[in-house]
C-alpha cells in the first residue's frame, strides 16, 4: 500500500465524515427524504475529482476503499440494510465517475490530468467536476430508482448534482490554499 493510496483513503473518509456528521444533520431538517441518498454539499466528490486528476485510474482503488470504509464508519445498520441491494453498485459508480468524466474530456481533445499542461486548468477541473457530477447523479438515481419514491426522484437528482458540484468547488478552493501555502514555505 502506497502513501498516495493512504492519503486518498484518509481524505475521502475525513470529507465523508464532515459531510455525514455536520452537513447531513442540518440538511435532514429541511430535506428528510432526500438526505439518505444525497447531500447538498458532498465533500468526497471533490476528493474523487482531485485524486483522479492527480493519479488517473490509479485513484479508483483507494476511492473504492475510502467509500467502503466510510460506509462502515458513518452509516447506520438501518441505512446499509435499506441501501444494500444497490450499495456496491453505487459505491463503484461514485468511485469511477470522475475517471469517466476525465476520459470523456480526453477523448474530446482536452487532456486535463495532472502533468499534461504547464498550469492547472481550474475551469477545466470545474467542467470535469460538473460532468462527473452529472454522470454520478444520473447513475445513482437509476441505481436507487427502486428505493426512491417517484415524487422524490427529481429532487434527489438535483441534490446529487448540486452536492457533488459544491464538493468539487470546495475541494478546488482548499487545493488553491494548499498550493499557496506550499509556494509560501518553499520560497523561504
N, C-alpha and C positions, 0 to 999 in steps of 0.2 A: 504494500500500500504506500503510495507516494504522499508527500506533503501536500501537493495540489489537491489530491483526492480528499484528504482530511479537511483542508481549508474549505473546499466546496461543500462538503457534508456539513461542517460546523456552521458555515454561513447560511446554508439553507435551513438548518434546524433553528438557529437563532432567529432568522427572519420569520419562520413559521411560528415560532413561539411568541414573538412580538405580535404577529397578526392574530393568533389564536387567543392570547391572554389579554390583549389590550383592545385591538380593533374589533374583533368579533363580538365581545360582550356589549360594546356600545352599539354596534350595528344591530344586534339581536333585539334591542329595544324598538327599533324602527322597522326592521325587515325580518321578523322572526322566521318566516317560511323559507326565505332565500338564504339565510346565513349558514345553514348546514352545507349548502352547495358552493357558495362563493362569497368572497369578502370584497367590500368596496375599495379597500387598499390591500392588495395581496403582495406583500414584500418579496416572497420567494420567487415570484416571476422575474423580478429584477435580477436575482441570483441566477436563474435559468439563462437569461439573455446574456448577462455579463460573462458567466462561466463558458457558455457556448462561443461567445465572441473570442475569448482568450484561448480555449482549448479545442474547439470544434467538436467532433464526435466523441472525443475522449472525455467530454464533460457529462455525457449521458450516464455512465455507470455511477459516478458519485451523486448525480442528481437523483437517480433512482434510489440509491442508498439513503440519501438525505430525506427524500419524501417518505420512504417506508419507516425510517427512524422517527420522523415527525409524527406520522400516523400513530405509531406505537406510543410515543410520549404524550401527545396532546389530544388524541381523540378518545372519547369515552367508548366503552364497550358497546353501548347502545348505538352510537354513531357508526362504529365499524360494522356492527351487525346489520344496520339499516343499509349501509352503502356496500357491504361486502360482495354481493354478486358482481358488481361492476368496479369495485375498488381498484383492482390491479390494472384493469384497462385504463381507468382514469389516471392512475399513477404513471403508467407508461406513456400515455399521450402527453401529460404535462411535462414529463422529462424529455420528450423528443420534440415538443412544439417549437422551441427556439431553433433547434437544428434544422427542422423543416423550413422555417422562415429564412434562415441564413442561406440554405441551399437554393430556395426559390430566388432570392436576391442574386446569388452567384450565377444561377442559370440565366438570369435576366441581364447579366453583364456587370453586376455590382458585387464584387467580392469584398465583403465587409469584415471578414475575420481579422483578428489581430495580426499585425505584421505585414499586411497586404498594401498598406499605403504609408505615407510619411506621418500622417496625423490621424487620430481617431475621428471618424465622421460621426459627430453627435446626432446630426439629422438622420443619417443612415441608420444609426442604432435605434433611434426612436421609431423610424419606419419599420425596421425589422422587429422591434418590440411590439409594435401595433399589429403587424402581420402575424406574429407568433401568438398574440393575444386572440386574434380572430380565429386562428387555427385551433387554439386551445378551447376558446369559449364555445365555438360551434361543435367541436368534437365532444367536449364534456357534456354539453346539452344533449347530444344524441346518446352518449353513453348512459346518462342518467335519466333519459326521457321517460322510462317506465316508473321512475321514482318521483319525478317532478310532476305536480299537477298541471294539467293543460293551461289552466288560468295563470299559473306562475311561470310558464315556460319563457315567455318574452322577457319578463323581469329578471329571471336567472341569467339568461343570455347576456343581457345588458350589464348586469352586475359583474359577471365574469370578465367581460371586455374592459369595463371601467377599472375594476380592481387590478387586473393584470397590467394595464397601461400605467396606472398610478404607481404600481410596484416598480415598473421599469424606470419611470421618471425619477422616483425617489432613489433608486439604485444608481442612476446616472449622476444625480446630484451628489450622492455620497462618494462616488468614484472621483468626481471632479475635486472634491475636498481632499481626498486621499492623494491624488496627483499633485495638487498644490502643496500639500504637506511634505510630500517626498521631494519636490523641487526646492522647497524652502530649506529643508535639512540637508539636501545634497549639495547646495551651493555654499554652505557654511563650513 
